[in-house]
Amino acid sequence: MDVINLKEKGSKIPNLYQYETIAKMNSHNFTIVRVKDRVLDFHTHPDSDEVFFIVDGQMKLEFKDKIVQL
């Protein structure tokens, strides 16, 4: 098992909104992205799960019935 420093990996991404795969486990890809002031339209992933881990900063995650500040 390798240790992954998320701040270090994120600092090496040259462009905003450029997704980089940093690990794979079974059939899952773990990606990291640098973003700023990005708004996405509501969408779903019916055949997969999505996890958000905020390394630095904050984001609002909007559900149909509430908004969660991360």
N, C-alpha and C positions, 0 to 999 in steps of 0.2 A: 504494500500500500504506500502510495506517495502522498506527501503533505503538499497542499496547494495554498499559497499565500494569495488571497483574493485581491488585496490592495496592490500587490506587486504585479499580478497578472493584468489587472485593470489598467494600471499605469502604462503598460506596454502596448495597449490598443491605440493605434495612431489616430483613428477617426471616431467621432461621435457616431452612434447608431450602427457601428460595425460589430456584429456578433462574432464571438470566438468560442469554439468548443474547447473546453478545458479538461473535460473528463468524460468517460463513458462507463456505464454500469448496466449490465444485461442489455436491454434494448433501449436504454435511456441515454440521451445526450445531456450534458451539463454545459450550459453556455453562459458567458458573461458579456455584458455590453455596457458601454458608457453612454449615458443619455443626459440631455438637458432640455427642460421645458417641452417635453414631448407629450402629446395627447393622442391616444388611440381610440378609435371607435369601439363601442361595445362589441365583443366577440366571444365565442366559446370554443372550447376544444373538446368535442364530444367523445373522442377516443383516447384522450390523454389528460394528464394532470399538469398543472403549471405551478411552480414554486417561485416566490420572490424573496430574495435575501438581499437586503439593502446594506452595502458595505459603507457607504458614505452618502449623506444627504437624506432625502425623504421623497416619498411619493404617495399619491392618493390612489387607492384601488376602489373602483366603483362597481358595486353590485346592483342588481335590480332594485333592492329595497334599502340600501345604505351605502355610505362611503367610509372606507377604513383608511386611516392615516398610518403609513408605514415609515 
